[in-house]
Structures are given as structure tokens and as C-alpha cells.
Amino acid sequence: MKFQPIIVTIGAVLLFFSCAVNPFTGKKTMALVSNDQLFPTAFAQYNQFLTENNVVKGTKDSEMITRVGQRIAVAAERYLNANGHQGYLKDYKWEYNLVKDETVNAWCMPGGKIVFYTGILPIADNETGVAAIMGHEVAHALANHGQQRMSAGMIQQFGGLGVSLATGSQSSEEQAMWMQAYGAATTVGGMLPFSRAHETEADKIGVYLMAIAGYNPDEAAELWKRMKANSGGQAPPEFLSTHPSNDTRINNLKALAPQAKVEAKKFGITSWRQ
């Protein structure tokens, strides 16, 4: 089989389209789908989700989610403006909702649409814990991780098509074997590390944002200690997971907290909200 032309083609596509720049890291990132395409779809999906779920309104918890979200959004804008990225958030349509659901989860869609499930609030434990979660989820959106995951998935599919074409003359069993090997190799060797890198990046950006918003970044590691306790130690090996291990995250966040405090001080933040 002649895989070289396929690899060269995939590499050329990656090089050509890797032109978006992450304003928090300065790195070039894949952007096969533009935010002009992605944001309207995300907004529509978010609105549909809200109609199908029990949105909590008018409670202390729902008001806290909105309050913390607004502070994190302001922190993001302050950071971006200070670092030469004025107008980066112009197409964001921030919205914060609490949904009654025992699932331990929260997420932020491309363009700033945020949901917290009530099930994660006991683990957040307090407003600072919510800020740690909010900062992390918002960071995914700000760093265009959804856009990058979609782009990576498209590249993986493109490569799979190349393998299929290259093995077309072989038996169906042999072709299936090559496709399975390609899928396993690109998932374990590519997609999963890619996802873990996004989580680590969102942890760093998120802890900076919470600090600039006035929340103690030391509490991010404490949040993940509670996350670890809640999981009961049940997790796949890190190399087979979309996320770093709990211990890896805790150690990273401990190391990042002093850096986040230095960053927050640039914005006049020297004490923390209670």
C-alpha cells in the first residue's frame, strides 16, 4: 500500500487550514469550521436543549450561576483587551442557565451558551467552586476547542477515507483490519491526547479567569479533590481517557494557582471574594 500520498495530502490540508490563533496561547489551531458557521448552530441547539429540560429560575443557586458567569465573562474580556484582542468576543451571546438534573456536569457551547446541572452544585460546594467550574467551561469556548474537535474529527474521517481507498484492492477482511487499526491508532495516538490537551489548556485558562474575576485560584485544586472523591476512584487509564487523571489535574492546578495570582494582580486583584 502507498500511504505516503495520503499522509502528504492530510498534512497539506492540516497546514493549509491551521490558521486560527488561540489568543490565550498564541498557538495556531485547526479551524476547518468557522465560528460564523458554528455559533448559529450552537445557539439553536442550546435553545432546543432549554425547551426540553427543566430550567431553574429565580432561586439563589440560579442567580449565583448567572452572577459568576457574568464575572467570568468580564474577566475574559479584560484579559483579551489587555493582550491586544479587542473585539474577540463580539459574536459571543453569553447566557447562563441552571438545569435541574442530578448529572454531575456543566458545559459551555461555542459562542458562550452555558449550562450547569444541579447535580454538580454539591461538589462545587460554594461560589468559588462554581467559579472554578465556570472558568474551565468558558475557557473551552474561548479557546475554540469545539471548533478544533470538529476539525480533528473531519481530518480523521478524511484519513479513514484515504485508508479505505488505499486498501480497496484487498479482501474485505484485510480492509476491515486496516480500518480498525487506523481507527485505534488515530484515537489512542491522536484524538484522545488532543482532548486531554484541551482539558489541560482549559484548566490553565480557567484558573486565570477565576482569579481575574476575584476568586481564589487555590480553590480549583480543592474542587478537583472533591471531584475525585465523588468519582470513587473509578476512571479508565489516563491514556485511554478524554481527560487527564484527577491526580494530574490536581497537581497541575496547584502549580498554576501562583501564576494565576500574579496574572490577577496585573488587573488590580489582590484579595478574593468570599
TORMI-209159 format. One record per residue (C-alpha): residue number from 1; residue in one letter; x, y, z. Coordinates in steps of 0.02 Angstrom, whole numbers, plus 32768, in hexadecimal, padded with zeros to 4 digits. Example, Ala and Ser with C-alpha at 12.3 -4.5 7.8 and 13.67 -1.06 7.14 Angstrom:
<sites>
SITE   nr  rest     X     Y     Z
SITE    1     a  8267  7F1F  8186
SITE    2     s  82AC  7FCB  8165
</sites>
This chain:
<sites>
SITE   nr  rest     X     Y     Z
SITE    1     m  8000  8000  8000
SITE    2     k  803A  80AF  7FDA
SITE    3     f  8008  8116  8071
SITE    4     q  8086  81A0  8050
SITE    5     p  8017  8203  7FD8
SITE    6     i  7F88  81F7  8055
SITE    7     i  7FF4  8233  80E4
SITE    8     v  803A  82C0  807C
SITE    9     t  7F8A  82F5  804A
SITE   10     i  7F4C  82F3  80FD
SITE   11     g  7FE4  8355  8135
SITE   12     a  7FC7  83D5  80AC
SITE   13     v  7F12  83EA  80E1
SITE   14     l  7F46  83FF  8196
SITE   15     l  7FCB  847E  8169
SITE   16     f  7F56  84E0  80F9
SITE   17     f  7EC7  84EB  8174
SITE   18     s  7F2B  8500  8216
SITE   19     c  7F1C  85BB  820F
SITE   20     a  7EB2  85E9  82A6
SITE   21     v  7F16  862A  833A
SITE   22     n  7EEA  8606  83EF
SITE   23     p  7EF3  86B1  8446
SITE   24     f  7F1F  8661  84ED
SITE   25     t  7FB1  85F6  84AF
SITE   26     g  7FE5  8648  840C
SITE   27     k  7FDF  859E  83B9
SITE   28     k  7F95  857C  830E
SITE   29     t  7EFF  8509  8313
SITE   30     m  7E96  84A9  8296
SITE   31     a  7DFE  8505  8258
SITE   32     l  7DAA  84A1  81CF
SITE   33     v  7D02  84E4  820D
SITE   34     s  7CF5  859F  8228
SITE   35     n  7CA1  85EC  82C0
SITE   36     d  7C2B  8643  8246
SITE   37     q  7BE9  8595  8220
SITE   38     l  7BFD  854B  82CC
SITE   39     f  7BAF  85D0  833B
SITE   40     p  7B00  85D6  82EC
SITE   41     t  7AF6  8518  82F3
SITE   42     a  7B2D  8517  83A9
SITE   43     f  7AAF  859F  83D6
SITE   44     a  7A22  853E  8385
SITE   45     q  7A53  849C  83DD
SITE   46     y  7A5D  84F8  8483
SITE   47     n  79AF  8541  846F
SITE   48     q  796C  8496  8442
SITE   49     f  79C1  844B  84DC
SITE   50     l  796F  84CC  854D
SITE   51     t  78C2  84A2  850B
SITE   52     e  78DE  83EA  8531
SITE   53     n  7923  83FC  85E1
SITE   54     n  78EE  8442  868A
SITE   55     v  7942  84EC  8694
SITE   56     v  794C  8531  8746
SITE   57     k  7920  85E9  8756
SITE   58     g  7912  8664  87E7
SITE   59     t  7974  8602  8869
SITE   60     k  7A14  862F  88C5
SITE   61     d  7A70  85A7  8867
SITE   62     s  7A35  85E0  87BB
SITE   63     e  7A60  8694  87E6
SITE   64     m  7B0C  865C  881F
SITE   65     i  7B2B  8604  877A
SITE   66     t  7B00  86A4  871B
SITE   67     r  7B66  8712  8790
SITE   68     v  7C01  86A6  8785
SITE   69     g  7BED  8691  86C9
SITE   70     q  7BE3  874C  86AE
SITE   71     r  7C7F  8769  8717
SITE   72     i  7CDF  86E5  86B6
SITE   73     a  7CA6  8732  8611
SITE   74     v  7CE2  87DE  864B
SITE   75     a  7D88  8791  8681
SITE   76     a  7D9C  8742  85D6
SITE   77     e  7D7B  87E7  857F
SITE   78     r  7DF4  8843  85F0
SITE   79     y  7E7C  87C3  85CE
SITE   80     l  7E5F  87C3  8512
SITE   81     n  7E5A  8880  8506
SITE   82     a  7EF9  8891  856C
SITE   83     n  7F52  8817  84F9
SITE   84     g  7F24  8868  8454
SITE   85     h  7E88  8804  8429
SITE   86     q  7E03  888B  842F
SITE   87     g  7D61  8854  83DF
SITE   88     y  7D88  879A  83F0
SITE   89     l  7CE3  877E  844C
SITE   90     k  7C76  87E8  83D9
SITE   91     d  7C14  8753  8397
SITE   92     y  7BFF  86FF  8441
SITE   93     k  7B4E  86FA  8486
SITE   94     w  7B69  86D4  853D
SITE   95     e  7ADE  8675  8595
SITE   96     y  7AE3  8617  8639
SITE   97     n  7A62  8596  866F
SITE   98     l  7A4F  851B  86FD
SITE   99     v  79F6  8479  86CE
SITE  100     k  79A7  8402  874A
SITE  101     d  7A04  8360  872A
SITE  102     e  7A6A  82F1  879F
SITE  103     t  7AF3  82DB  871C
SITE  104     v  7B9A  831D  875B
SITE  105     n  7BBF  838E  86C8
SITE  106     a  7BC9  843D  8682
SITE  107     w  7BF3  847A  85D3
SITE  108     c  7C0A  8512  8566
SITE  109     m  7BDF  8509  84AE
SITE  110     p  7C3D  856A  8428
SITE  111     g  7C08  861F  8432
SITE  112     g  7BEB  8625  84EF
SITE  113     k  7B4E  85BF  8513
SITE  114     i  7B63  8571  85C0
SITE  115     v  7B06  84EC  8623
SITE  116     f  7B25  84AF  86D4
SITE  117     y  7ACA  8415  8713
SITE  118     t  7A8C  8419  87C6
SITE  119     g  7AE9  8376  87E2
SITE  120     i  7B92  83CD  87DD
SITE  121     l  7B68  8451  885F
SITE  122     p  7B89  83E4  88F9
SITE  123     i  7C38  83C0  88B5
SITE  124     a  7C55  8477  888B
SITE  125     d  7C26  8493  8942
SITE  126     n  7C2E  8551  8939
SITE  127     e  7C35  85E4  88C2
SITE  128     t  7CF1  85D5  88AB
SITE  129     g  7CDB  851F  8878
SITE  130     v  7C58  8556  87F9
SITE  131     a  7CD4  85D8  87B9
SITE  132     a  7D59  8551  87A1
SITE  133     i  7CDF  84E8  873B
SITE  134     m  7C9E  8580  86DC
SITE  135     g  7D4D  85BC  86B1
SITE  136     h  7D7B  8510  866E
SITE  137     e  7CDF  84FE  8603
SITE  138     v  7CE8  85AF  85C0
SITE  139     a  7D9F  8591  8596
SITE  140     h  7D6C  8504  8520
SITE  141     a  7D01  857E  84BE
SITE  142     l  7D7F  860B  84BF
SITE  143     a  7E0A  8599  8480
SITE  144     n  7D97  8555  83F7
SITE  145     h  7DAB  84A3  8431
SITE  146     g  7D04  8470  83E5
SITE  147     q  7D3E  84B4  833D
SITE  148     q  7DE2  8456  834D
SITE  149     r  7D8E  83B1  837D
SITE  150     m  7D1B  83BC  82E7
SITE  151     s  7DB1  83E2  8278
SITE  152     a  7E14  8351  82BF
SITE  153     g  7D7F  82DD  82A4
SITE  154     m  7D75  8314  81EF
SITE  155     i  7E2E  82F3  81D7
SITE  156     q  7E1A  8247  8226
SITE  157     q  7D89  821F  81B2
SITE  158     f  7DEC  825E  811D
SITE  159     g  7E7D  81EE  814D
SITE  160     g  7E06  815B  815F
SITE  161     l  7DC8  8179  80AF
SITE  162     g  7E7D  8178  8074
SITE  163     v  7E9E  80D1  80CA
SITE  164     s  7DFE  808A  807E
SITE  165     l  7E33  80C0  7FD0
SITE  166     a  7EE5  8080  7FE8
SITE  167     t  7EA9  7FD4  8020
SITE  168     g  7E1C  7FC6  7FA2
SITE  169     s  7E73  7F3B  7F41
SITE  170     q  7E84  7ECD  7FDA
SITE  171     s  7E06  7E53  8021
SITE  172     s  7D7A  7E99  808C
SITE  173     e  7DC8  7E45  8125
SITE  174     e  7E71  7E95  8106
SITE  175     q  7E23  7F3E  80E4
SITE  176     a  7DBE  7F33  8184
SITE  177     m  7E5E  7F08  81E3
SITE  178     w  7EB6  7FA2  819D
SITE  179     m  7E23  8012  81C4
SITE  180     q  7E18  7FD0  8275
SITE  181     a  7ED3  7FEB  828D
SITE  182     y  7EC5  809B  8247
SITE  183     g  7E32  80C3  82B9
SITE  184     a  7E8B  8083  8355
SITE  185     a  7F30  80D8  832B
SITE  186     t  7EE3  8181  8305
SITE  187     t  7E72  817A  839D
SITE  188     v  7EF1  8144  8420
SITE  189     g  7F84  819C  83CD
SITE  190     g  7F29  8237  8390
SITE  191     m  7E78  8260  83C5
SITE  192     l  7E86  8231  847D
SITE  193     p  7F2A  828F  849C
SITE  194     f  7EDE  8321  843B
SITE  195     s  7E49  8321  84B1
SITE  196     r  7EB6  8312  854D
SITE  197     a  7F1E  83A5  8510
SITE  198     h  7E7F  840B  8500
SITE  199     e  7E4D  83E1  85B2
SITE  200     t  7EF8  8414  85F4
SITE  201     e  7EF2  84B5  858F
SITE  202     a  7E43  84DC  85D0
SITE  203     d  7E7E  84BD  8682
SITE  204     k  7F08  853E  866B
SITE  205     i  7E9B  85C1  8616
SITE  206     g  7E0E  85A0  8690
SITE  207     v  7E76  85B9  872C
SITE  208     y  7EB8  865C  86E5
SITE  209     l  7E06  8697  86C0
SITE  210     m  7DC5  866C  876D
SITE  211     a  7E56  86CA  87BC
SITE  212     i  7E3A  8765  874F
SITE  213     a  7D82  875A  877F
SITE  214     g  7DB7  8763  8836
SITE  215     y  7DA9  86AC  886A
SITE  216     n  7E35  8653  88C4
SITE  217     p  7E8D  85E0  8846
SITE  218     d  7ECC  8570  88D3
SITE  219     e  7E1A  852D  88DD
SITE  220     a  7E22  84E0  882E
SITE  221     a  7E8E  8451  886D
SITE  222     e  7E1A  843B  8903
SITE  223     l  7D87  842C  888B
SITE  224     w  7DDE  83A0  882E
SITE  225     k  7E03  8347  88D0
SITE  226     r  7D46  8344  88EA
SITE  227     m  7D2E  830B  8837
SITE  228     k  7DA7  827C  8856
SITE  229     a  7D4C  824A  88F6
SITE  230     n  7CA6  824E  889B
SITE  231     s  7CE7  81DB  8811
SITE  232     g  7D14  8156  8891
SITE  233     g  7DB8  8139  8836
SITE  234     q  7D5E  80F2  879F
SITE  235     a  7DB7  812E  8703
SITE  236     p  7E0B  80E1  866B
SITE  237     p  7EC8  80EB  8658
SITE  238     e  7EF8  819C  8628
SITE  239     f  7F38  816A  857B
SITE  240     l  7E8C  8122  8552
SITE  241     s  7E2C  81B8  8595
SITE  242     t  7DF2  825D  854B
SITE  243     h  7E26  82B2  85ED
SITE  244     p  7EC6  82B6  8655
SITE  245     s  7EBC  8250  86F4
SITE  246     n  7E79  82A6  8790
SITE  247     d  7F25  82A1  87E0
SITE  248     t  7F76  82EF  8747
SITE  249     r  7EF5  837B  8748
SITE  250     i  7F07  839B  8802
SITE  251     n  7FC4  83A8  87F4
SITE  252     n  7FB9  8418  875A
SITE  253     l  7F3C  848C  87AD
SITE  254     k  7FA7  849B  884A
SITE  255     a  8039  84CE  87DC
SITE  256     l  7FCF  8549  8778
SITE  257     a  7F81  85A4  880C
SITE  258     p  8019  8612  8834
SITE  259     q  8027  8642  877C
SITE  260     a  7F6E  866E  8779
SITE  261     k  7F85  86DF  8810
SITE  262     v  8012  873B  87B8
SITE  263     e  7FA3  8751  871F
SITE  264     a  7F11  878F  8789
SITE  265     k  7F81  880E  87DD
SITE  266     k  7F9E  8860  8733
SITE  267     f  7EE5  888B  8737
SITE  268     g  7EE8  88CE  87E8
SITE  269     i  7EA4  882F  8839
SITE  270     t  7EFE  8813  88DF
SITE  271     s  7E73  87C9  894B
SITE  272     w  7DEF  8745  892E
SITE  273     r  7D32  873F  8931
SITE  274     q  7CE6  86D8  89BC
</sites>
